[in-house]
Amino acid sequence: MARADSVGAAPDTTDAPDATAQVLARAAVNAMEAAGGYAAGVYLRSPTAGLLLMAVFTGLPLQLFRPWWRMQVNRPYPVAEAYRSGQAVLLPDAESAMSRFPQLVAGLPFPFASLYEPVTAGTERFGVLVVLREATPGIPVGTADRERLRRAAEQLAADLTALAADGGRVLWEGDPMGVPAPPPEAGAEGARRAADRLAQAVLSLDREGRIGFVNTAAEELLGLDGPHLRGRLLWEALPWLGHPAYEDHFRAGFMSGEPVHFPARRGRHPPGQWLSVDLYPAADGVTLTLGTSAKPAYAPASRTRQGPDSDADADLDVDGYADLDVSADEASALYRPVALAIALTEAVTARQVSAVVTEELLPAFGGRQLAIYLLDERHLYLAWETGFPQGFLNRFDGVSLDVRLPGVETLTTGRPMFFESMQHLAAAYPGIPLDADVGARAFLPLIASGRPVGSCILGFDSPRGFSPEERTVLTALAGLIAQALARARRYDSEVALARGLQSALLPHRLPVREHVDTVGRYLPGTQGMEVGGDWYDVVETGTGLLALVIGDVQGHGVAAAATMGQLRSAVRAFALSGSTPEQVVSGTNQLLIDLDPGQFASCCYMLLDPASGSVMAARAGHPQPLLRHPDGRTEVLDLAGGVVLGIDPEASYPVTELRLTTGSVLALYTDGLVEKPGLDIDVGVERLRTALEAARPSPLAETADRLISEAGNTADRPDDIALLLASRTGGDP
């Protein structure tokens, strides 16, 4: 589809599907107008699972947003959050954006507001509608604006649904399409005469960066006449302003609405000339002024290019690059490592670190293959791979540090190794097995705080050189990856310890009693240390009654698992002593306050008489249980309760009495089973109630598996889950 090949090039939309392009363009313009924005765009799903692509954009220079053209749905950005949750994300100012999405502000540190509305139709998720507008510090997005944006997204969803029904494509491939605004006006003759009297070069730009008015001083300074400039994108007409070094300045001017001033190097004509650039933005456009300037004090020292005809200073820019004509891929390579560094701070497990490297590092440098080896007992073990032929790397798994291999020697010497072709690699290591005849390879040492962690291999499908800048960036990123992996391995060790402790503390077998069946299930969370706080238990009291218990300790990890074990032991002790439900919960509350002030836990305790079915229940801040009646009708119980355990030593916990008839099923659960990011917990409770109502009441184990199966199949589950079912099978009716 649409493609823009450089910062200064306009996107080519000739191969964009007409119907899809028209629908998306109309939606972006309508949303921008509806929400009072100055720019808007649409992200759509792509054929690659988990990847959103910017499909269209209008109102601002598309090229300035190249780092955000691709968006993984699991990334901590508002576009991804809106898509994942199905809920709008509304950020009225920089403060709200920083508190929720610091990665967004790190890349766009300007005062602006952004609104993100998911585009959905039933269960079909197409993408996200985005609007940028002026910030309203401290003032939330109004109801009218929210409703107008929602209606725009609903209309787009309806249009895309109709397109899909007619066989049209609703997945986006390639680069985004820019939606042009009306051509900029040249301005009134009076304004032209006034501006022509100025000695300073003045250009007027529309909100997409196209040149309208050009005064005489600008024509003389640039050596170009007005017709050559007017109607063209600034970066097409003046390519030296399209260098990545200046993009942040332009983003600041176009997005923040505040004046921006910076020096810029013109390049070869004439060599060495620096100009002062001033941007004065407004709602209807941007005024740009140029003036001659001395070389900035912070400008880098001259660097020479290799070759007999090199000009030591002719092509230097403000960042010291040897050529101002830097490609868009190289520009992206400068931005993506920043995204990688930010993303690595959030990766918790070694697998998450490796996934981040795959998603951020490979695209930044055009790589296709990645392998990460971790060091253990002087051997390197394969921890992650992608892009290599299946089974090819198995021969290198577990190699000793004494073996002469590039992946080993890069770690033992601490030096990165770059091979610009497979022939160079084969010549340096005769006889080494190669997975391809054509390509290039980079071997990076993973060393954190002076301690070896492992090695990283980057593979490229074609021969390529590695510039000094790329080698420096890759080496620095290898250090960040090593630190993240070292931290992740510590997390992984603690996770294993916490899960082992959790497993040891949970009951391995529930008591078997006449007239009652009980089944318990536990699932740890899938994100980092999300394990250790939830528990369930069934206790045979000395009076012949059966205590059903479920609880959830705040926090995760080893500490939470240990606290859980203490609470479970306390509840069992109170239950075995014949205490009433109110005494059990109150006593456990006091114990938690004495053991660990500041730690909280929820709990539900139910004392069941298997023969009669009578139940006495006490609840401490825990989700309400469910009760399925013999006829299948299922309700959410309304048990009286008190505050969570660990807060108030004087808290009281009233007891609710009910009766479990023969054929009834009681379901106790923790909030991990009914909570999902972006959804109200009541929605999750209703979903669980419906599932229990639809399930067969027996066998009870099958019912438990059905209730927990959906959560168990979720790869990105933020909390652990406990479920306890009790079914009355006999006794008094």
C-alpha positions in Angstrom: 0.0 0.0 0.0 1.1 3.6 0.5 4.8 4.1 1.0 7.1 7.0 2.0 10.7 6.3 1.3 12.4 9.2 3.1 11.8 12.0 5.5 11.4 14.4 2.7 9.3 12.3 0.3 5.5 12.4 0.0 3.8 9.0 0.4 2.9 7.2 -2.8 -0.7 6.1 -2.7 -1.0 4.7 -6.2 -1.4 1.1 -5.0 -3.7 1.8 -2.1 -7.1 0.1 -2.5 -9.5 2.9 -3.6 -12.5 1.8 -1.5 -10.5 1.2 1.6 -8.4 4.4 1.2 -11.6 6.5 0.7 -13.2 5.0 3.8 -10.2 5.5 6.0 -9.4 9.0 4.7 -13.0 10.1 5.3 -13.0 8.7 8.8 -9.8 10.4 9.7 -11.0 13.8 8.5 -14.4 13.4 10.1 -12.8 12.4 13.4 -10.4 15.3 13.4 -13.3 17.8 12.8 -15.6 16.1 15.3 -13.1 16.2 18.2 -11.7 19.6 17.3 -8.2 18.2 16.5 -5.4 19.3 14.3 -4.4 15.8 13.1 -6.0 12.3 13.0 -5.2 8.9 11.8 -6.3 5.3 11.7 -4.4 2.2 12.8 -5.6 -1.1 11.3 -4.7 -4.8 12.0 -2.1 -6.2 9.7 -1.6 -9.7 8.3 1.1 -10.2 11.0 -0.6 -11.3 14.2 -0.3 -8.8 17.0 0.9 -5.9 14.8 -1.1 -2.7 14.1 -0.1 -0.5 11.2 -0.8 3.2 10.8 -3.0 3.2 7.6 -3.8 6.8 7.1 -2.8 10.1 8.7 -3.9 13.7 8.1 -3.2 17.1 9.5 0.5 16.9 10.2 3.6 15.8 8.3 3.3 12.0 8.0 7.1 11.6 7.9 7.6 13.0 11.4 5.7 10.0 12.8 7.6 7.2 11.1 8.8 5.7 14.5 5.1 5.1 15.3 3.9 3.7 12.0 4.1 0.1 13.4 2.7 -0.8 16.8 2.8 -4.1 18.6 -0.5 -4.7 20.4 1.3 -5.8 23.6 3.3 -2.6 23.9 2.6 0.0 26.6 1.3 2.7 24.3 -2.3 4.2 24.2 -3.0 2.9 20.7 -2.2 -0.7 21.8 -4.1 -0.2 25.1 -7.2 1.0 23.3 -7.0 -2.0 20.9 -6.4 -4.5 23.6 -9.1 -3.3 26.0 -11.7 -2.2 23.6 -12.0 1.0 25.6 -11.3 4.6 24.6 -8.0 6.1 25.9 -8.3 9.9 26.4 -5.2 11.9 27.3 -6.1 15.6 27.7 -2.5 16.8 28.5 1.1 15.7 29.0 0.6 15.0 32.7 -2.1 12.4 32.1 0.0 10.9 29.3 3.1 10.7 31.5 1.2 9.0 34.4 -0.2 6.3 32.2 2.1 6.0 29.1 5.6 7.4 29.9 7.0 5.8 26.8 4.7 8.0 24.6 5.9 11.1 26.4 9.5 10.0 26.1 9.2 9.9 22.3 6.9 13.0 22.0 7.8 15.3 25.0 5.5 18.1 23.9 2.2 19.6 25.3 -0.6 18.0 23.3 -3.7 16.0 23.8 -4.4 12.6 22.1 -7.6 10.6 21.9 -7.8 6.9 21.0 -11.1 5.2 20.1 -11.2 1.5 19.2 -12.9 0.6 16.0 -14.9 -2.5 16.7 -18.1 -4.2 15.4 -19.3 -6.9 17.8 -16.4 -9.2 18.4 -14.5 -7.9 15.4 -11.6 -5.5 16.2 -10.5 -3.6 13.2 -8.1 -1.1 14.8 -8.0 2.3 16.5 -9.0 5.9 15.5 -6.6 8.5 16.7 -7.0 12.3 17.1 -4.4 14.8 18.1 -5.4 18.2 19.4 -4.3 21.0 21.7 -3.7 20.2 25.3 -6.2 21.2 28.0 -4.2 20.9 31.2 -6.3 19.7 34.1 -9.5 19.6 32.0 -10.7 16.1 31.0 -12.1 15.4 27.5 -15.7 16.5 27.5 -18.7 14.2 27.1 -19.7 15.8 23.7 -16.3 15.3 22.2 -16.1 11.7 23.5 -19.5 10.9 22.0 -18.7 12.5 18.6 -15.4 10.5 18.5 -17.3 7.3 19.4 -19.8 7.9 16.7 -17.0 8.4 14.1 -15.4 5.1 15.2 -18.8 3.3 14.9 -19.3 4.7 11.4 -15.8 3.6 10.4 -16.5 0.1 11.9 -19.8 -0.1 9.9 -18.0 1.0 6.7 -15.2 -1.6 7.2 -17.7 -4.3 7.9 -19.5 -3.5 4.7 -16.2 -3.5 2.8 -15.3 -6.9 4.3 -18.7 -8.3 3.3 -18.1 -7.2 -0.3 -14.7 -9.0 -0.3 -12.7 -5.8 0.3 -9.5 -5.9 2.4 -9.6 -4.5 5.9 -6.1 -5.5 6.9 -3.3 -2.9 6.1 0.0 -3.7 4.6 3.0 -1.5 4.0 3.4 2.2 4.9 0.6 4.7 5.8 -1.2 6.9 3.3 -1.1 10.7 3.8 -4.5 12.4 3.4 -3.7 15.8 1.8 -5.3 19.0 3.0 -6.4 21.7 0.5 -3.5 23.4 -1.2 -2.0 26.3 0.8 -2.9 29.8 -0.2 -0.2 32.2 -1.3 -1.6 35.0 0.8 -3.0 38.5 0.1 -0.9 40.9 -2.0 -0.7 43.3 0.9 0.7 40.7 3.2 3.2 39.8 0.5 4.5 43.3 0.1 4.8 43.7 3.9 6.8 40.4 4.2 8.9 41.3 1.2 10.2 44.4 3.0 11.7 42.2 5.7 15.4 41.3 5.4 14.6 38.0 7.1 13.6 34.9 5.1 10.0 34.0 5.7 8.0 31.0 4.6 4.5 30.0 5.4 3.6 26.3 5.9 0.3 24.6 6.2 -0.3 22.0 8.9 1.1 19.3 6.8 4.4 21.1 6.1 3.6 22.3 2.5 5.0 25.7 1.5 2.5 28.5 0.7 4.0 32.0 0.9 7.7 32.7 0.3 9.1 36.2 0.6 11.8 37.7 -1.6 14.5 37.3 1.2 13.8 33.6 1.4 14.1 33.2 -2.4 17.5 35.0 -2.3 18.8 33.1 0.7 17.8 29.7 -0.7 18.7 30.5 -4.3 15.3 29.2 -5.4 12.3 31.1 -6.8 8.8 31.0 -5.3 7.2 28.8 -8.0 9.9 26.1 -7.2 9.0 26.2 -3.6 5.2 26.8 -3.3 3.0 23.8 -2.9 5.8 21.5 -2.1 6.6 19.8 1.2 9.3 21.7 3.1 11.5 18.6 3.2 11.2 18.0 -0.5 12.0 21.6 -1.4 14.8 21.8 1.2 16.1 18.3 1.7 18.7 19.4 4.3 15.9 20.2 6.7 14.7 16.6 6.4 17.5 15.1 8.4 16.5 13.1 11.5 18.5 15.5 13.7 15.9 18.1 13.2 12.7 16.0 13.3 12.2 16.5 17.1 12.3 20.3 16.6 9.6 20.1 13.9 7.5 17.7 16.0 7.7 20.1 18.9 6.6 23.0 16.7 3.8 21.2 14.9 2.4 19.4 18.0 2.9 21.8 20.9 1.8 25.1 19.3 4.8 26.8 20.9 7.6 28.6 19.1 10.7 26.5 18.4 14.2 27.7 17.5 17.2 25.7 16.4 20.3 25.9 14.1 20.5 23.8 10.9 23.3 23.0 8.5 22.6 23.5 4.8 25.0 21.0 3.4 26.9 21.5 0.2 25.4 24.8 -1.0 27.4 26.6 0.2 29.5 24.2 2.3 29.7 25.0 6.0 26.8 27.5 6.2 24.6 27.3 9.3 21.2 28.9 9.4 18.9 29.8 12.4 15.5 28.2 12.0 12.5 29.6 13.8 9.0 28.0 13.8 5.9 30.0 14.9 2.9 27.6 14.8 -0.8 28.4 14.9 -4.0 26.5 14.3 -4.0 27.3 10.6 -0.3 26.8 9.8 3.3 27.5 10.7 5.5 30.5 9.9 9.1 29.5 9.3 11.9 32.1 9.3 15.6 31.5 8.3 18.6 33.6 9.1 22.3 33.3 8.8 24.0 32.0 11.9 27.5 31.2 13.2 28.4 27.5 13.8 26.7 26.5 17.1 29.1 26.1 20.0 27.8 22.5 20.5 28.4 21.5 16.9 30.6 18.5 16.5 34.2 18.6 15.4 34.8 17.9 11.7 35.1 14.3 10.6 36.7 13.2 7.4 35.3 10.7 4.9 37.5 8.1 3.4 38.5 8.5 -0.2 40.7 10.7 -2.4 37.9 13.2 -3.1 36.6 13.5 0.4 35.6 17.0 1.7 36.3 17.1 5.4 33.5 19.5 6.2 31.2 19.7 3.2 28.6 17.2 4.4 28.7 17.5 8.1 25.4 18.1 9.9 24.6 19.1 13.4 24.9 15.5 14.7 28.3 15.0 13.0 27.0 12.5 10.4 29.2 12.2 7.3 26.2 12.9 4.9 23.0 14.8 5.4 21.3 12.5 2.9 20.5 9.9 5.5 17.9 7.3 4.5 14.6 6.7 6.3 15.7 3.3 7.4 18.8 4.8 9.1 16.5 7.4 10.7 14.3 4.6 12.0 17.4 2.9 13.3 18.1 5.9 15.5 14.6 6.0 16.9 13.9 2.2 17.4 16.8 1.7 19.9 15.2 4.3 22.1 12.0 2.3 22.0 14.0 -0.8 22.8 15.7 0.8 25.8 12.4 1.9 27.2 10.7 -1.4 26.5 13.5 -3.3 28.2 12.8 -1.5 31.5 9.4 -3.2 31.6 10.4 -6.7 30.5 10.3 -8.9 33.6 11.2 -12.5 32.4 13.9 -13.6 30.1 11.3 -14.6 27.6 9.8 -11.1 27.7 13.2 -9.6 27.2 13.9 -11.8 24.2 10.5 -10.9 22.7 11.2 -7.2 23.1 14.5 -7.5 21.3 12.8 -9.4 18.5 10.1 -6.7 18.1 12.2 -3.6 18.5 15.9 -4.4 17.6 15.4 -6.5 14.4 13.2 -4.0 12.6 15.5 -1.1 13.6 18.4 -2.6 11.7 16.6 -4.7 9.1 17.5 -8.0 10.6 15.7 -11.3 10.1 17.4 -13.7 12.5 18.0 -13.5 16.2 19.5 -15.9 18.7 20.2 -15.3 22.4 22.4 -17.7 24.4 22.7 -17.5 28.2 25.8 -18.5 30.2 25.5 -21.2 32.8 28.4 -23.1 34.3 30.8 -22.1 31.5 28.4 -23.3 28.8 26.2 -21.3 26.5 22.6 -22.5 26.2 20.1 -21.4 23.6 17.4 -19.3 25.3 15.6 -17.7 22.3 15.7 -17.9 18.5 13.7 -16.7 15.5 14.3 -16.7 11.8 16.9 -19.6 11.7 16.1 -22.9 10.0 14.4 -25.2 12.4 16.9 -27.2 14.4 20.0 -25.5 12.9 21.1 -23.9 16.2 20.6 -27.1 18.2 24.2 -28.2 17.5 25.5 -25.1 19.3 23.3 -25.5 22.4 25.3 -26.1 25.5 28.7 -25.4 23.9 31.6 -24.9 26.2 33.5 -21.6 26.5 36.6 -23.5 25.2 35.1 -24.0 21.7 36.2 -21.6 18.9 32.9 -20.1 17.7 32.1 -16.5 17.1 29.2 -16.6 19.6 31.6 -17.9 22.3 34.5 -15.6 21.5 32.5 -12.5 21.4 31.6 -13.2 25.1 35.1 -14.4 26.2 36.8 -11.4 24.6 34.1 -8.9 25.3 34.3 -7.5 21.8 31.4 -7.4 19.3 32.1 -9.1 15.9 30.7 -8.0 12.6 30.8 -10.0 9.4 29.6 -8.1 6.3 29.0 -11.3 4.4 28.7 -15.1 5.0 32.0 -15.5 3.1 33.8 -13.3 5.6 32.3 -15.4 8.4 33.4 -18.6 6.8 36.9 -17.3 6.2 37.3 -16.3 9.8 36.0 -19.6 11.1 36.8 -22.3 8.6 34.4 -25.3 8.7 31.8 -23.5 10.8 28.2 -24.6 9.8 26.3 -21.9 8.0 22.6 -21.6 7.8 22.7 -19.6 4.6 25.1 -18.8 1.7 24.1 -15.1 1.5 23.8 -12.6 4.3 25.6 -10.9 7.2 26.0 -11.6 10.9 26.7 -9.6 14.0 27.8 -11.3 17.3 27.3 -9.2 20.4 28.6 -9.9 23.9 26.0 -9.7 26.7 27.9 -8.4 29.7 26.1 -6.7 32.6 28.2 -4.8 35.3 31.3 -6.6 34.1 29.7 -10.1 34.5 29.2 -12.2 31.4 25.5 -13.1 30.8 25.6 -14.6 27.3 25.8 -13.6 23.6 23.4 -12.4 21.0 23.4 -13.1 17.3 21.8 -10.9 14.7 21.3 -12.2 11.2 20.6 -10.3 7.9 19.4 -11.9 4.7 21.8 -9.8 2.5 25.4 -8.7 2.7 25.7 -5.3 4.4 28.2 -3.0 6.0 28.0 -1.8 9.6 28.7 1.9 10.0 30.6 3.1 13.0 27.4 4.6 14.4 25.6 1.2 14.0 28.4 -0.7 15.7 28.4 1.8 18.6 24.6 1.6 19.0 24.5 -2.2 18.7 27.2 -2.5 21.3 25.5 -0.2 23.7 22.2 -2.0 23.2 23.8 -5.3 23.9 24.8 -3.9 27.3 21.1 -2.9 28.0 19.9 -6.3 26.9 22.5 -8.0 29.2 21.3 -6.0 32.1 17.7 -6.8 31.4 18.5 -10.5 31.0 20.4 -10.5 34.3 17.5 -8.9 36.0 15.1 -11.3 34.4 17.0 -14.3 35.5 16.8 -13.1 39.0 13.0 -12.7 38.5 12.8 -16.2 37.0 14.6 -17.7 40.0 12.2 -15.9 42.4 9.2 -17.0 40.3 10.3 -20.6 40.5 10.8 -20.2 44.3 7.4 -18.5 44.7 5.6 -21.1 42.6 7.3 -24.0 44.5 6.3 -22.4 47.8 2.7 -21.8 46.5 2.4 -25.4 45.4 3.7 -26.7 48.7 1.3 -24.6 50.7 -1.9 -25.3 48.7 -3.8 -28.5 49.6 -2.7 -31.5 47.6 -5.9 -33.4 48.4 -9.3 -32.2 49.5 -11.2 -34.2 52.2 -13.9 -36.6 51.0 -17.1 -36.3 52.8 -20.5 -37.9 52.4 -23.2 -35.7 50.8 -20.6 -33.1 49.5 -18.1 -33.0 46.6 -15.4 -30.3 46.5 -12.9 -29.4 43.7 -10.2 -26.8 43.8 -8.2 -25.2 41.0 -5.2 -22.8 41.0 -3.5 -21.0 38.1 -0.5 -18.7 38.5 -0.4 -15.4 36.6 1.7 -15.3 33.4 3.3 -11.9 33.9 6.5 -11.9 35.9 6.0 -12.4 39.6 2.2 -12.8 39.4 2.1 -15.7 41.8 1.8 -16.4 45.4 -1.3 -14.5 46.8 -4.3 -16.7 46.2 -5.4 -19.8 48.1 -8.3 -22.1 48.8 -8.8 -24.8 51.5 -11.4 -27.3 52.7 -11.2 -28.1 56.5 -12.9 -30.8 58.4 -13.8 -29.3 61.8 -14.0 -31.3 65.0 -17.8 -30.7 65.1 -18.5 -32.6 61.8 -18.9 -29.4 59.8 -16.9 -28.6 56.7 -15.1 -25.2 56.3 -14.8 -23.8 52.8 -12.2 -21.1 52.5 -10.8 -18.9 49.7 -8.5 -15.9 50.0 -6.3 -13.5 48.2 -3.2 -11.8 49.7 -2.2 -8.4 48.2 1.0 -8.6 46.2 2.8 -11.4 44.5 6.0 -13.3 44.8 7.7 -15.1 47.7 6.5 -12.7 50.3 2.9 -13.0 49.3 3.2 -16.8 49.2 4.7 -16.8 52.7 1.9 -14.6 54.0 -0.7 -16.8 52.3 0.8 -19.8 54.1 0.5 -18.1 57.5 -3.1 -17.1 56.9 -4.1 -20.6 55.7 -2.5 -22.1 58.8 -4.3 -19.6 61.0 -7.7 -20.2 59.4 -7.2 -24.0 59.8 -6.3 -23.6 63.4 -9.3 -21.5 64.1 -11.6 -23.8 62.2 -10.3 -26.9 64.0 -10.9 -25.3 67.4 -14.6 -25.0 66.6 -14.6 -21.2 66.2 -17.6 -19.5 64.6 -17.2 -17.9 61.1 -17.1 -14.4 62.7 -14.4 -15.5 65.1 -12.3 -17.2 62.4 -12.3 -14.1 60.2 -11.8 -11.6 63.1 -9.0 -13.7 64.5 -7.3 -14.0 61.2 -7.6 -10.2 60.7 -5.9 -9.5 64.0 -3.2 -12.1 63.3 -2.4 -10.4 59.9 -2.1 -7.0 61.6 0.3 -8.4 64.2 2.4 -10.3 61.7 2.7 -7.9 58.8 1.3 -4.3 59.3 0.5 -2.9 55.9 -0.3 -6.2 54.3 -3.9 -6.8 53.1 -5.9 -9.8 52.2 -9.4 -10.7 51.3 -11.2 -13.8 52.4 -14.5 -15.7 52.3 -15.2 -18.3 55.0 -18.2 -20.6 54.8 -19.1 -23.3 57.3 -21.2 -26.0 55.8 -23.3 -28.8 57.4 -23.1 -31.6 54.8 -26.2 -33.4 56.2 -28.6 -30.5 56.3 -27.0 -28.1 53.8 -27.1 -25.1 56.2 -24.3 -22.6 55.6 -22.9 -19.8 57.8 -20.7 -17.4 55.8 -18.4 -14.4 56.7 -16.7 -12.3 54.1 -13.8 -9.8 54.3 -13.7 -7.7 51.2 -13.8 -10.7 48.9 -15.9 -11.1 45.7 -19.4 -12.5 46.2 -19.7 -16.3 45.7 -22.0 -17.8 43.1 -24.8 -20.3 43.7 -26.2 -22.6 41.1 -29.6 -24.0 42.0 -30.6 -27.6 41.0 -32.8 -26.2 38.2 -29.8 -24.4 36.7 -30.7 -20.9 37.8 -27.5 -19.2 39.0 -27.2 -16.1 41.1 -24.6 -13.9 42.7 -25.0 -14.2 46.4 -25.3 -11.1 48.6 -23.3 -11.9 51.7 -22.8 -9.3 54.3 -19.2 -8.5 54.9 -16.5 -6.3 56.4 -13.3 -4.6 55.2 -10.3 -6.6 53.9 -8.1 -8.3 56.5 -5.1 -6.3 57.8 -6.6 -2.8 58.0 -8.8 -2.4 61.1 -8.2 -4.4 64.3 -11.7 -3.5 65.5 -13.4 -4.6 62.3 -16.5 -6.8 62.6 -17.5 -9.5 60.1 -21.3 -10.3 60.2 -22.5 -13.8 59.4 -25.0 -14.6 56.6 -27.0 -17.8 56.8 -28.2 -19.7 53.7 -29.0 -23.2 52.6 -27.4 -25.4 50.0 -30.0 -27.8 48.7 -29.2 -31.1 47.1 -27.9 -30.6 43.6 -26.7 -27.1 44.2 -23.2 -25.9 43.3 -21.4 -23.2 45.3 -18.5 -21.4 43.5 -15.9 -19.4 45.4 -13.2 -17.6 43.4 -10.6 -14.9 43.5 -10.7 -11.7 41.4 -8.1 -13.0 38.9 -10.9 -15.1 37.4 -13.3 -12.2 36.7 -11.0 -9.2 36.2 -9.5 -8.1 32.9 -7.7 -4.9 32.1 -10.1 -2.2 30.8 -13.3 -4.2 31.8 -15.5 -3.6 34.8 -15.4 -6.5 37.2 -19.2 -6.8 37.1 -18.8 -7.9 33.4 -16.4 -10.6 34.4 -18.7 -11.8 37.3 -21.6 -12.0 34.9 -19.6 -13.9 32.4 -18.6 -16.4 35.1 -22.3 -16.7 36.3 -23.4 -17.4 32.7 -20.7 -20.1 32.3 -21.7 -21.8 35.6 -25.3 -21.7 34.6 -24.6 -23.3 31.3 -22.2 -26.0 32.7 -23.3 -29.5 33.7 -23.4 -29.8 37.5 -21.5 -33.0 37.4 -18.9 -34.3 37.3 -17.7 -31.3 39.4 -14.1 -31.5 38.1 -15.4 -31.0 34.6 -17.3 -27.9 35.7 -14.2 -26.5 37.4 -12.1 -27.1 34.3 -14.7 -25.4 32.1 -14.9 -22.3 34.3 -11.2 -21.8 34.4 -10.3 -22.9 30.9 -10.8 -19.4 29.3 -8.5 -17.8 31.8 -6.0 -20.6 31.4 -5.8 -20.0 27.7 -5.0 -16.3 28.1 -1.3 -15.7 27.4 -1.2 -12.3 29.1 -2.9 -12.9 32.4 -1.9 -10.3 35.1 -3.1 -12.2 38.2 -3.2 -15.6 39.7 -6.5 -17.4 40.1 -8.1 -19.7 42.7 -11.4 -21.5 42.3 -13.2 -23.7 44.8 -16.5 -25.5 44.0 -18.7 -27.4 46.4 -21.6 -29.5 45.4 -24.3 -30.9 47.6 -24.9 -34.5 46.5 -27.2 -35.9 49.3 -28.5 -35.5 52.8 -31.7 -33.6 53.7 -33.3 -32.2 50.5 
